[in-house]
Amino acid sequence: MSKIEYEVTTYTGDRDLAGTDANVYIYIRGTDGSTDQIFLDNDENNFERGKVDFFRVVGQNVGTPKQITIGHDNSGAHAGWYLDKATVRVHGTTYTFPCDNWFGKSDGDGKTERDLDAD
């Protein structure tokens, strides 16, 4: 399977303690398969309250993105994270994955990973 570049953007909620110190990852699923696990990291301080973070990542070509699995490893002093939404841009088209939920063993429903469908 060939590899391509994706532009992934995360929108951390503007709520108390919404940011995370954990390691965030994504899987992208589409009409032609799924990527392997991709960690979202760059040279910035990512996933802070009210912050939009942008990542260029390389993964398997999945065709048209239909679903993502996004989560974190629950590590760090402040692992809880509130994600408003994520987007995946590929071949000039942006796909939006609404979330509006907490990630963390001590937050919300205790899940650290969620499957999100494109709207």
Buried (B, 14 or more C-beta within 10 A) or exposed (E): EEEBEBEBBBBBBEEEBBBBBBBBBBBBBBEEEBBEEBEBEEEEEBBEBEBEBBBEBEBBBBEEBBBBBBBBEBEEEEBBBBBBBBBBBBEEEEBBBBBEBBBBEEBEEEEBEBEBEBE
